[in-house]
């Protein structure tokens, strides 16, 4: 409630306050990987030596119900209204305040941390600015499997599977070595766990000849990044049976970046990259 009233004061006296005191952000957007740390910063003017007992700093996350992330009121930290999801994960570098820097560190970043943050400063006036935080977890490790589901005189029916885990939700693209798109023939499922990451399984059934190459690509549209795996139909399938199928088993996780070729991403280097 106190923060809401403070924000109302900001808005009702915006032009007056803004003329006297301003808050700036050197970096309005941050993109960080899941599980890492991020330090967001806003700046304010300090004339001479900082009077800490006159300074109030509030960091909030804008949602339907605003979450208080951190509060320094009149020079003293106050965690009474801090949202539980940030407990033990945030730190304000108080030694930077004397330079007019409000630097907030959030550790072990989660997908739920993504969103818009407000940095509110009260010191010889009042002002605030917003910062956007985006979180990603690249689909680096792709587990793949190749299974014969039916034999014929000319072709075998194969079931190709790719699995991976990441964030945000990825689109799965399938194509063969001739860049023919098979994506609409695949069955892709998504599950989320307590870590909010997506567990993605994509299965493609196809009648094909031996030594054919297929690519499964995990395309992250939001960040324009992708990783891919290559599945090769073997010339001499083993005689292992799995539920009536000839199963080549789960193969070692692999991840390759892909580039756009004729509008369809293809396999490229060994590190995640962007479509060009």
NORJO-V590729 format. One record per pair of residues at least 24 apart in sequence whose ideal C-beta (glycine too) atoms are under 10 Angstrom apart, sorted by the first residue. I is the first residue (numbers start at 1). J is the second residue. If there is no record, write none. Layout:
i=I j=J
i=I j=J
//
This chain:
i=1 j=81
i=2 j=58
i=2 j=68
i=2 j=71
i=2 j=73
i=2 j=78
i=2 j=80
i=2 j=81
i=3 j=58
i=3 j=60
i=3 j=66
i=3 j=68
i=3 j=71
i=3 j=81
i=3 j=118
i=3 j=120
i=4 j=60
i=4 j=66
i=6 j=56
i=6 j=58
i=6 j=120
i=6 j=122
i=6 j=126
i=6 j=128
i=7 j=58
i=7 j=60
i=7 j=66
i=7 j=118
i=7 j=120
i=7 j=126
i=7 j=128
i=9 j=122
i=9 j=126
i=10 j=118
i=10 j=120
i=10 j=122
i=10 j=126
i=10 j=127
i=10 j=128
i=11 j=128
i=13 j=125
i=13 j=126
i=14 j=126
i=14 j=127
i=16 j=125
i=16 j=126
i=17 j=122
i=17 j=125
i=17 j=126
i=17 j=127
i=17 j=128
i=18 j=125
i=18 j=126
i=18 j=127
i=19 j=125
i=20 j=45
i=20 j=124
i=20 j=125
i=20 j=126
i=20 j=127
i=21 j=45
i=21 j=121
i=21 j=122
i=21 j=123
i=21 j=124
i=21 j=125
i=21 j=126
i=21 j=127
i=22 j=121
i=22 j=125
i=22 j=126
i=22 j=127
i=22 j=128
i=22 j=129
i=23 j=100
i=23 j=102
i=23 j=118
i=23 j=119
i=23 j=120
i=23 j=121
i=23 j=122
i=23 j=123
i=23 j=125
i=23 j=126
i=23 j=127
i=23 j=128
i=23 j=129
i=24 j=100
i=24 j=119
i=24 j=127
i=24 j=129
i=25 j=102
i=25 j=117
i=25 j=119
i=25 j=129
i=25 j=130
i=25 j=131
i=25 j=132
i=26 j=101
i=27 j=131
i=27 j=132
i=28 j=129
i=28 j=130
i=28 j=131
i=28 j=132
i=29 j=131
i=29 j=132
i=29 j=133
i=29 j=134
i=30 j=106
i=30 j=109
i=30 j=114
i=30 j=117
i=30 j=131
i=30 j=132
i=30 j=133
i=30 j=134
i=30 j=135
i=31 j=114
i=31 j=132
i=31 j=133
i=31 j=134
i=31 j=135
i=31 j=136
i=31 j=222
i=31 j=223
i=32 j=106
i=32 j=109
i=32 j=113
i=32 j=114
i=32 j=133
i=32 j=134
i=32 j=135
i=32 j=136
i=33 j=109
i=33 j=135
i=33 j=136
i=33 j=137
i=33 j=138
i=33 j=167
i=34 j=108
i=34 j=109
i=34 j=110
i=34 j=111
i=34 j=113
i=34 j=135
i=34 j=136
i=34 j=137
i=34 j=138
i=34 j=166
i=34 j=167
i=34 j=195
i=34 j=196
i=34 j=197
i=35 j=107
i=35 j=108
i=35 j=109
i=35 j=110
i=35 j=135
i=35 j=137
i=35 j=195
i=36 j=106
i=36 j=107
i=36 j=108
i=36 j=109
i=36 j=135
i=37 j=89
i=37 j=91
i=37 j=105
i=37 j=106
i=37 j=107
i=37 j=108
i=37 j=109
i=38 j=104
i=38 j=105
i=38 j=106
i=38 j=107
i=38 j=109
i=38 j=113
i=38 j=133
i=38 j=135
i=39 j=91
i=39 j=93
i=39 j=96
i=39 j=103
i=39 j=104
i=39 j=105
i=39 j=106
i=39 j=107
i=40 j=69
i=40 j=102
i=40 j=103
i=40 j=104
i=40 j=105
i=40 j=106
i=40 j=117
i=40 j=119
i=40 j=131
i=40 j=132
i=40 j=133
i=41 j=93
i=41 j=96
i=41 j=101
i=41 j=102
i=41 j=103
i=41 j=104
i=41 j=105
i=41 j=119
i=41 j=131
i=42 j=100
i=42 j=101
i=42 j=102
i=42 j=103
i=42 j=104
i=42 j=117
i=42 j=118
i=42 j=119
i=42 j=120
i=42 j=121
i=42 j=127
i=42 j=128
i=42 j=129
i=42 j=130
i=42 j=131
i=43 j=96
i=43 j=99
i=43 j=100
i=43 j=101
i=43 j=102
i=43 j=103
i=43 j=119
i=43 j=121
i=43 j=129
i=44 j=97
i=44 j=99
i=44 j=100
i=44 j=101
i=44 j=102
i=44 j=119
i=44 j=121
i=44 j=122
i=44 j=123
i=44 j=124
i=44 j=125
i=44 j=126
i=44 j=127
i=44 j=129
i=45 j=100
i=45 j=121
i=45 j=123
i=45 j=124
i=45 j=125
i=45 j=127
i=46 j=97
i=46 j=98
i=46 j=99
i=46 j=100
i=46 j=101
i=46 j=123
i=46 j=124
i=47 j=100
i=47 j=123
i=47 j=124
i=49 j=98
i=50 j=75
i=50 j=97
i=50 j=98
i=50 j=99
i=50 j=100
i=50 j=123
i=51 j=75
i=51 j=123
i=51 j=124
i=52 j=76
i=52 j=94
i=52 j=97
i=52 j=98
i=52 j=123
i=54 j=122
i=54 j=123
i=54 j=124
i=55 j=94
i=55 j=97
i=55 j=98
i=55 j=102
i=55 j=121
i=55 j=122
i=55 j=123
i=55 j=124
i=56 j=120
i=56 j=121
i=56 j=122
i=56 j=123
i=56 j=126
i=57 j=92
i=57 j=94
i=57 j=97
i=57 j=102
i=57 j=104
i=57 j=119
i=57 j=120
i=57 j=121
i=57 j=122
i=57 j=123
i=58 j=102
i=58 j=118
i=58 j=119
i=58 j=120
i=58 j=121
i=58 j=122
i=58 j=128
i=59 j=86
i=59 j=90
i=59 j=92
i=59 j=102
i=59 j=104
i=59 j=106
i=59 j=117
i=59 j=118
i=59 j=119
i=59 j=120
i=59 j=128
i=59 j=131
i=60 j=116
i=60 j=117
i=60 j=118
i=60 j=119
i=60 j=120
i=60 j=128
i=60 j=130
i=61 j=85
i=61 j=86
i=61 j=106
i=61 j=112
i=61 j=113
i=61 j=114
i=61 j=115
i=61 j=116
i=61 j=117
i=61 j=118
i=61 j=133
i=62 j=115
i=62 j=116
i=62 j=117
i=62 j=118
i=62 j=130
i=62 j=132
i=63 j=112
i=63 j=115
i=63 j=116
i=66 j=118
i=67 j=112
i=67 j=113
i=67 j=115
i=67 j=117
i=69 j=104
i=69 j=106
i=69 j=113
i=69 j=117
i=69 j=118
i=69 j=119
i=70 j=102
i=70 j=104
i=70 j=105
i=70 j=106
i=70 j=119
i=71 j=120
i=72 j=97
i=72 j=102
i=72 j=121
i=72 j=122
i=73 j=122
i=74 j=122
i=85 j=110
i=85 j=112
i=85 j=113
i=86 j=113
i=89 j=113
i=97 j=121
i=97 j=123
i=104 j=131
i=106 j=133
i=109 j=133
i=109 j=135
i=109 j=136
i=109 j=137
i=110 j=135
i=110 j=137
i=110 j=167
i=110 j=195
i=110 j=196
i=110 j=197
i=111 j=135
i=111 j=136
i=111 j=137
i=111 j=167
i=111 j=168
i=111 j=192
i=111 j=195
i=111 j=196
i=111 j=197
i=111 j=198
i=112 j=195
i=112 j=196
i=113 j=196
i=114 j=167
i=114 j=168
i=114 j=196
i=134 j=168
i=134 j=222
i=134 j=223
i=135 j=167
i=135 j=168
i=135 j=196
i=136 j=166
i=136 j=167
i=136 j=168
i=136 j=220
i=136 j=222
i=136 j=223
i=136 j=225
i=136 j=272
i=137 j=165
i=137 j=166
i=137 j=167
i=137 j=168
i=137 j=195
i=137 j=196
i=137 j=197
i=137 j=198
i=137 j=220
i=138 j=164
i=138 j=166
i=138 j=167
i=138 j=170
i=138 j=218
i=138 j=220
i=138 j=223
i=138 j=225
i=138 j=226
i=138 j=227
i=138 j=255
i=138 j=257
i=138 j=271
i=138 j=272
i=139 j=163
i=139 j=164
i=139 j=165
i=139 j=166
i=139 j=167
i=139 j=170
i=139 j=172
i=139 j=197
i=139 j=198
i=139 j=200
i=139 j=217
i=139 j=218
i=139 j=219
i=139 j=220
i=139 j=225
i=139 j=226
i=139 j=227
i=139 j=228
i=139 j=229
i=139 j=255
i=139 j=272
i=140 j=164
i=140 j=165
i=140 j=166
i=140 j=218
i=140 j=227
i=140 j=253
i=140 j=254
i=140 j=255
i=140 j=271
i=140 j=272
i=141 j=165
i=141 j=166
i=141 j=227
i=141 j=229
i=141 j=252
i=141 j=253
i=141 j=254
i=141 j=255
i=142 j=166
i=142 j=200
i=142 j=202
i=142 j=216
i=142 j=217
i=142 j=218
i=142 j=227
i=142 j=228
i=142 j=229
i=142 j=230
i=142 j=231
i=142 j=251
i=142 j=252
i=142 j=253
i=142 j=254
i=142 j=255
i=142 j=256
i=143 j=201
i=143 j=229
i=143 j=250
i=143 j=251
i=143 j=252
i=143 j=253
i=143 j=254
i=144 j=202
i=144 j=214
i=144 j=216
i=144 j=229
i=144 j=230
i=144 j=231
i=144 j=248
i=144 j=250
i=144 j=251
i=144 j=252
i=144 j=253
i=144 j=254
i=145 j=203
i=145 j=231
i=145 j=242
i=145 j=247
i=145 j=248
i=145 j=249
i=145 j=250
i=145 j=251
i=146 j=214
i=146 j=231
i=146 j=232
i=146 j=233
i=146 j=234
i=146 j=237
i=146 j=246
i=146 j=247
i=146 j=248
i=146 j=249
i=146 j=250
i=146 j=251
i=147 j=203
i=147 j=205
i=147 j=237
i=147 j=240
i=147 j=242
i=147 j=243
i=147 j=245
i=147 j=246
i=147 j=247
i=147 j=248
i=147 j=249
i=148 j=233
i=148 j=234
i=148 j=237
i=148 j=238
i=148 j=241
i=148 j=242
i=148 j=244
i=148 j=245
i=148 j=246
i=148 j=247
i=148 j=248
i=149 j=205
i=149 j=243
i=149 j=244
i=149 j=245
i=149 j=246
i=149 j=247
i=150 j=205
i=150 j=207
i=150 j=244
i=150 j=245
i=150 j=246
i=151 j=237
i=151 j=246
i=152 j=207
i=154 j=207
i=154 j=209
i=155 j=206
i=155 j=207
i=155 j=208
i=155 j=209
i=155 j=210
i=155 j=212
i=155 j=233
i=156 j=206
i=156 j=207
i=156 j=208
i=156 j=209
i=156 j=210
i=156 j=233
i=156 j=237
i=156 j=246
i=157 j=205
i=157 j=206
i=157 j=207
i=157 j=208
i=157 j=245
i=158 j=204
i=158 j=205
i=158 j=206
i=158 j=207
i=158 j=208
i=158 j=212
i=158 j=214
i=158 j=231
i=158 j=233
i=158 j=234
i=158 j=237
i=158 j=245
i=158 j=246
i=158 j=248
i=159 j=203
i=159 j=204
i=159 j=205
i=159 j=206
i=159 j=245
i=159 j=247
i=160 j=186
i=160 j=202
i=160 j=203
i=160 j=204
i=160 j=205
i=160 j=206
i=160 j=208
i=160 j=214
i=160 j=216
i=160 j=229
i=160 j=231
i=160 j=233
i=160 j=248
i=161 j=186
i=161 j=187
i=161 j=201
i=161 j=202
i=161 j=203
i=161 j=204
i=161 j=205
i=161 j=216
i=161 j=231
i=161 j=250
i=162 j=186
i=162 j=188
i=162 j=200
i=162 j=201
i=162 j=202
i=162 j=203
i=162 j=204
i=162 j=214
i=162 j=215
i=162 j=216
i=162 j=217
i=162 j=218
i=162 j=228
i=162 j=229
i=162 j=231
i=162 j=254
i=163 j=189
i=163 j=199
i=163 j=200
i=163 j=201
i=163 j=202
i=163 j=203
i=163 j=216
i=163 j=229
i=163 j=250
i=163 j=253
i=164 j=197
i=164 j=198
i=164 j=199
i=164 j=200
i=164 j=201
i=164 j=202
i=164 j=216
i=164 j=218
i=164 j=227
i=164 j=229
i=164 j=253
i=164 j=254
i=164 j=255
i=165 j=191
i=165 j=192
i=165 j=193
i=165 j=195
i=165 j=197
i=165 j=198
i=165 j=199
i=165 j=200
i=165 j=218
i=166 j=197
i=166 j=198
i=166 j=199
i=166 j=200
i=166 j=218
i=166 j=220
i=166 j=225
i=166 j=227
i=166 j=272
i=167 j=192
i=167 j=195
i=167 j=196
i=167 j=197
i=167 j=198
i=167 j=220
i=167 j=222
i=168 j=196
i=168 j=197
i=168 j=198
i=168 j=220
i=168 j=221
i=168 j=222
i=168 j=223
i=169 j=197
i=169 j=198
i=169 j=200
i=169 j=220
i=169 j=221
i=169 j=222
i=170 j=198
i=170 j=200
i=170 j=202
i=170 j=217
i=170 j=218
i=170 j=219
i=170 j=220
i=170 j=221
i=170 j=222
i=170 j=225
i=170 j=226
i=170 j=227
i=171 j=200
i=171 j=202
i=171 j=217
i=171 j=218
i=171 j=219
i=171 j=220
i=171 j=221
i=171 j=226
i=172 j=200
i=172 j=201
i=172 j=202
i=172 j=203
i=172 j=204
i=172 j=216
i=172 j=217
i=172 j=218
i=172 j=219
i=173 j=202
i=173 j=215
i=173 j=216
i=173 j=217
i=173 j=218
i=173 j=219
i=173 j=226
i=173 j=228
i=173 j=258
i=173 j=264
i=173 j=265
i=173 j=266
i=174 j=202
i=174 j=203
i=174 j=204
i=174 j=206
i=174 j=214
i=174 j=215
i=174 j=216
i=174 j=217
i=174 j=231
i=174 j=264
i=175 j=213
i=175 j=214
i=175 j=215
i=175 j=216
i=175 j=217
i=175 j=228
i=175 j=258
i=175 j=261
i=175 j=262
i=175 j=264
i=175 j=265
i=175 j=266
i=175 j=267
i=176 j=204
i=176 j=206
i=176 j=208
i=176 j=212
i=176 j=213
i=176 j=214
i=176 j=215
i=176 j=231
i=176 j=233
i=177 j=211
i=177 j=212
i=177 j=213
i=177 j=214
i=177 j=215
i=177 j=230
i=177 j=232
i=177 j=266
i=177 j=267
i=178 j=212
i=178 j=213
i=179 j=215
i=179 j=261
i=179 j=262
i=179 j=263
i=179 j=264
i=179 j=265
i=179 j=266
i=180 j=214
i=180 j=264
i=181 j=262
i=181 j=263
i=181 j=264
i=182 j=206
i=182 j=208
i=182 j=214
i=182 j=215
i=182 j=216
i=183 j=216
i=183 j=217
i=183 j=219
i=183 j=264
i=186 j=216
i=188 j=216
i=204 j=231
i=206 j=233
i=208 j=233
i=209 j=233
i=209 j=235
i=210 j=234
i=210 j=235
i=210 j=236
i=210 j=237
i=211 j=235
i=213 j=267
i=215 j=256
i=215 j=258
i=215 j=264
i=215 j=265
i=215 j=266
i=215 j=267
i=216 j=258
i=216 j=267
i=217 j=256
i=217 j=257
i=217 j=258
i=217 j=264
i=217 j=265
i=217 j=266
i=217 j=267
i=217 j=275
i=218 j=255
i=218 j=258
i=218 j=265
i=218 j=272
i=219 j=258
i=219 j=265
i=219 j=275
i=220 j=272
i=220 j=274
i=220 j=275
i=221 j=275
i=223 j=272
i=223 j=274
i=224 j=273
i=224 j=274
i=224 j=275
i=224 j=276
i=225 j=257
i=225 j=258
i=225 j=272
i=225 j=273
i=225 j=274
i=225 j=275
i=226 j=255
i=226 j=256
i=226 j=257
i=226 j=258
i=226 j=259
i=226 j=260
i=226 j=265
i=226 j=267
i=226 j=268
i=226 j=272
i=226 j=273
i=226 j=274
i=226 j=275
i=227 j=254
i=227 j=255
i=227 j=256
i=227 j=257
i=227 j=258
i=227 j=267
i=227 j=268
i=227 j=270
i=227 j=271
i=227 j=272
i=227 j=273
i=228 j=254
i=228 j=255
i=228 j=256
i=228 j=257
i=228 j=258
i=228 j=259
i=228 j=265
i=228 j=266
i=228 j=267
i=228 j=268
i=228 j=272
i=229 j=253
i=229 j=254
i=229 j=255
i=229 j=256
i=229 j=258
i=229 j=267
i=230 j=254
i=230 j=256
i=230 j=267
//
